[in-house]
């Protein structure tokens, strides 16, 4: 599977602890190689071979809103 970058809009983050939580759950998604979460922008980027569906599910399971952004 080729490496891709998944971009998510993440809602519900209010502090650096939220950023740490989202970063942690996304880092555990199979195939996630590089995770960057931006609190101010309300966005996350995941590089690697992770599936967008798995990334969305991980963020939502952690209690945050998530939507896939266009590449």
Secondary structure, 3 states (H helix, E strand, C coil): CCCEEEEEEEECCCCHHHHHHHHHHHHCCCCEEEEEEECCCCEEEEEECCCHHHHHHHHHHCCCEEEECCC
